[in-house]
Amino acid sequence: MKTLGKIHLLGGEELRHIPGPSPHYVSVPQTLEIGKKIGLKVPSRIKIIAVEAKNMYNLGEGLSKEMTKAIPAIVKEVKKILKSK
C-alpha cells in the first residue's frame, strides 16, 4: 500500500535501476557521465528526494486535497534531510 507524501531518498544503486519510459530515456548516472565527458562540473554524489503520490498515472492540474494537506510535513522532512547532509 502506498503512503501519500512518504519521502524516499534515492542514490547510488537505486538510481541505476530505474527503468526508462522509452529507448530515448537517459538515466541520472548516464546524464552525469555525459556531463563529465563534455567537461562540465558535475557533483561527485547525488541524492534525489522523491515524494510518493496517491496516483501517478492520472495527470491533472494542481495537487489533490490530500497532498496539499501533506505539504507541511513533507517540507519539514525534506528540511531535516537537507540539514543532515
Contacts in CASP RR format, 6 or more apart in sequence:
PFRMAT RR
TARGET T0000
AUTHOR 0000-0000-0000
METHOD contacts of the structure
MODEL  1
MKTLGKIHLLGGEELRHIPGPSPHYVSVPQTLEIGKKIGLKVPSRIKIIA
VEAKNMYNLGEGLSKEMTKAIPAIVKEVKKILKSK
2 52 0 8 1.000
2 53 0 8 1.000
2 54 0 8 1.000
3 52 0 8 1.000
4 52 0 8 1.000
4 53 0 8 1.000
4 54 0 8 1.000
4 66 0 8 1.000
4 67 0 8 1.000
4 70 0 8 1.000
5 51 0 8 1.000
5 52 0 8 1.000
5 53 0 8 1.000
5 67 0 8 1.000
5 70 0 8 1.000
5 73 0 8 1.000
5 74 0 8 1.000
6 51 0 8 1.000
6 52 0 8 1.000
7 49 0 8 1.000
7 50 0 8 1.000
7 51 0 8 1.000
7 52 0 8 1.000
7 74 0 8 1.000
7 77 0 8 1.000
7 78 0 8 1.000
7 81 0 8 1.000
8 49 0 8 1.000
8 50 0 8 1.000
8 51 0 8 1.000
8 52 0 8 1.000
9 47 0 8 1.000
9 48 0 8 1.000
9 49 0 8 1.000
9 50 0 8 1.000
9 81 0 8 1.000
10 18 0 8 1.000
10 47 0 8 1.000
10 48 0 8 1.000
10 49 0 8 1.000
10 50 0 8 1.000
11 46 0 8 1.000
11 47 0 8 1.000
11 48 0 8 1.000
12 29 0 8 1.000
12 46 0 8 1.000
15 27 0 8 1.000
15 28 0 8 1.000
15 29 0 8 1.000
15 46 0 8 1.000
15 48 0 8 1.000
16 27 0 8 1.000
16 29 0 8 1.000
18 27 0 8 1.000
18 28 0 8 1.000
20 27 0 8 1.000
26 34 0 8 1.000
28 46 0 8 1.000
28 48 0 8 1.000
32 42 0 8 1.000
32 43 0 8 1.000
32 46 0 8 1.000
35 42 0 8 1.000
36 42 0 8 1.000
47 85 0 8 1.000
49 78 0 8 1.000
49 81 0 8 1.000
51 74 0 8 1.000
53 67 0 8 1.000
54 64 0 8 1.000
54 66 0 8 1.000
54 67 0 8 1.000
63 71 0 8 1.000
END
